[in-house]
Amino acid sequence: MTVGPQTTSGAGAAPEGAITILEQLASRLAADGWQVQLHAPPDRRPMLHVANPAVVFLAELVTAEWGRDGRWWLWWSWAERISPADDLERAAATIGRVLASAAAGR
């Protein structure tokens, strides 16, 4: 069973930490040709919008949250874990698989 993103008031969970992680993921995904845009309004949790450039309606939001286990995790907007934040290769592969389109060859 997957439990949704956890938040904590600890120093490691500051929005700046999430922004840094999402910027790293954005760079990794952009290198593979995905469309990415970071949204970090001051009154909401930072989110990374990731879209398939061949089929732009294949898109999703990704967040970074500090887990109860003391690690950063990447999460889908539907509160399912993608991967630990320190495993960008796994995250990129998972995101790519979910947003892939057989018709577009991506």
ZISULRA-V540955 format. One record per pair of residues at least 24 apart in sequence whose C-alpha atoms are under 10 Angstrom apart, sorted by the first residue. I is the first residue (numbers start at 1). GAP is how many residues later the second one is. D is the distance in Angstrom with one decimal. If there is no record, write none. Layout:
i=I gap=GAP d=D
i=I gap=GAP d=D
This chain:
i=1 gap=79 d=9.5
i=2 gap=77 d=8.0
i=2 gap=78 d=6.1
i=2 gap=79 d=7.2
i=3 gap=76 d=7.2
i=3 gap=77 d=7.1
i=3 gap=78 d=8.2
i=4 gap=61 d=9.7
i=4 gap=63 d=9.7
i=4 gap=71 d=8.2
i=4 gap=72 d=9.3
i=4 gap=73 d=9.4
i=4 gap=74 d=8.0
i=4 gap=75 d=4.4
i=4 gap=76 d=6.2
i=4 gap=77 d=7.7
i=5 gap=58 d=8.7
i=5 gap=59 d=8.4
i=5 gap=60 d=6.1
i=5 gap=61 d=7.8
i=5 gap=62 d=7.1
i=5 gap=63 d=9.3
i=5 gap=68 d=8.3
i=5 gap=69 d=8.8
i=5 gap=70 d=6.9
i=5 gap=71 d=9.2
i=5 gap=72 d=9.4
i=5 gap=73 d=9.5
i=5 gap=74 d=6.0
i=5 gap=75 d=7.8
i=5 gap=76 d=7.8
i=6 gap=58 d=9.9
i=6 gap=59 d=6.4
i=6 gap=60 d=6.4
i=6 gap=61 d=5.5
i=6 gap=62 d=6.7
i=6 gap=63 d=9.9
i=6 gap=66 d=9.9
i=6 gap=67 d=9.5
i=6 gap=73 d=9.6
i=7 gap=58 d=6.5
i=7 gap=59 d=6.0
i=7 gap=60 d=7.0
i=7 gap=61 d=8.1
i=8 gap=57 d=8.8
i=8 gap=58 d=6.9
i=8 gap=59 d=8.0
i=8 gap=60 d=8.0
i=8 gap=62 d=9.9
i=9 gap=57 d=9.5
i=10 gap=56 d=8.8
i=10 gap=60 d=9.7
i=11 gap=55 d=10.0
i=12 gap=53 d=9.8
i=12 gap=54 d=7.2
i=12 gap=58 d=8.6
i=12 gap=59 d=8.9
i=12 gap=60 d=8.7
i=13 gap=51 d=9.3
i=13 gap=52 d=7.0
i=13 gap=53 d=5.3
i=13 gap=54 d=8.8
i=13 gap=57 d=9.5
i=13 gap=58 d=9.4
i=13 gap=59 d=8.1
i=14 gap=31 d=10.0
i=14 gap=51 d=9.3
i=14 gap=52 d=8.8
i=15 gap=25 d=8.6
i=15 gap=27 d=8.9
i=15 gap=29 d=9.1
i=15 gap=30 d=7.0
i=15 gap=31 d=7.0
i=15 gap=49 d=9.1
i=15 gap=50 d=9.0
i=15 gap=51 d=10.0
i=16 gap=24 d=9.5
i=16 gap=30 d=8.8
i=17 gap=29 d=9.8
i=17 gap=47 d=8.4
i=17 gap=48 d=8.9
i=17 gap=49 d=9.0
i=17 gap=55 d=8.8
i=18 gap=27 d=8.4
i=18 gap=28 d=6.7
i=18 gap=29 d=8.6
i=18 gap=45 d=7.6
i=18 gap=46 d=5.1
i=18 gap=47 d=6.6
i=18 gap=48 d=8.3
i=18 gap=54 d=8.1
i=18 gap=55 d=9.4
i=18 gap=56 d=9.2
i=18 gap=67 d=9.4
i=19 gap=26 d=9.1
i=19 gap=27 d=6.2
i=19 gap=28 d=8.1
i=19 gap=29 d=8.9
i=19 gap=44 d=9.1
i=19 gap=45 d=7.9
i=20 gap=26 d=9.9
i=20 gap=44 d=9.4
i=21 gap=27 d=10.0
i=21 gap=42 d=9.1
i=21 gap=43 d=6.9
i=21 gap=44 d=9.6
i=21 gap=51 d=8.5
i=21 gap=52 d=9.3
i=21 gap=53 d=8.7
i=21 gap=64 d=6.8
i=21 gap=65 d=8.4
i=21 gap=67 d=9.3
i=22 gap=24 d=8.0
i=22 gap=25 d=7.4
i=22 gap=26 d=6.3
i=22 gap=27 d=9.8
i=22 gap=40 d=8.1
i=22 gap=41 d=7.3
i=22 gap=42 d=6.8
i=22 gap=52 d=8.5
i=22 gap=63 d=8.8
i=23 gap=24 d=9.9
i=23 gap=25 d=8.2
i=24 gap=61 d=9.4
i=24 gap=62 d=9.8
i=24 gap=64 d=8.1
i=25 gap=37 d=9.6
i=25 gap=39 d=10.0
i=25 gap=49 d=9.4
i=25 gap=60 d=8.4
i=25 gap=61 d=9.7
i=25 gap=62 d=9.6
i=25 gap=63 d=6.3
i=25 gap=64 d=9.1
i=25 gap=66 d=8.0
i=25 gap=67 d=7.6
i=26 gap=24 d=8.2
i=26 gap=62 d=9.8
i=26 gap=66 d=9.4
i=28 gap=60 d=7.2
i=28 gap=61 d=8.1
i=28 gap=63 d=9.4
i=28 gap=64 d=7.1
i=29 gap=59 d=9.0
i=29 gap=60 d=9.4
i=29 gap=62 d=9.2
i=29 gap=63 d=6.2
i=29 gap=64 d=9.3
i=29 gap=66 d=8.8
i=29 gap=67 d=8.5
i=30 gap=62 d=9.9
i=32 gap=60 d=8.7
i=32 gap=64 d=9.1
i=33 gap=73 d=10.0
i=34 gap=25 d=9.8
i=34 gap=58 d=9.8
i=34 gap=61 d=9.8
i=34 gap=62 d=8.4
i=34 gap=65 d=9.5
i=34 gap=72 d=10.0
i=35 gap=24 d=9.0
i=36 gap=24 d=9.9
i=36 gap=25 d=9.7
i=37 gap=24 d=9.6
i=38 gap=24 d=9.5
i=38 gap=25 d=9.9
i=47 gap=28 d=9.7
i=47 gap=29 d=9.7
i=47 gap=30 d=8.7
i=48 gap=28 d=9.9
i=48 gap=29 d=9.9
i=50 gap=45 d=8.4
i=50 gap=46 d=9.5
i=50 gap=49 d=8.6
i=51 gap=44 d=9.7
i=51 gap=45 d=9.6
i=51 gap=48 d=7.3
i=51 gap=49 d=9.6
i=52 gap=43 d=9.9
i=52 gap=44 d=8.4
i=52 gap=46 d=9.9
i=52 gap=47 d=6.2
i=52 gap=48 d=7.0
i=52 gap=49 d=8.2
i=52 gap=52 d=9.5
i=52 gap=54 d=7.8
i=53 gap=46 d=10.0
i=53 gap=51 d=9.5
i=53 gap=53 d=9.0
i=54 gap=46 d=9.2
i=54 gap=47 d=8.1
i=54 gap=49 d=9.4
i=54 gap=50 d=6.0
i=54 gap=51 d=8.4
i=54 gap=52 d=7.3
i=55 gap=44 d=9.0
i=55 gap=45 d=8.7
i=55 gap=46 d=7.3
i=55 gap=48 d=9.2
i=55 gap=49 d=7.1
i=55 gap=51 d=9.0
i=56 gap=43 d=9.5
i=57 gap=42 d=9.3
i=58 gap=40 d=8.7
i=58 gap=41 d=5.5
i=58 gap=42 d=7.6
i=58 gap=43 d=8.0
i=59 gap=36 d=9.6
i=59 gap=39 d=9.2
i=59 gap=40 d=6.5
i=59 gap=41 d=9.7
i=60 gap=35 d=8.8
i=60 gap=38 d=9.1
i=60 gap=39 d=7.9
i=62 gap=33 d=9.1
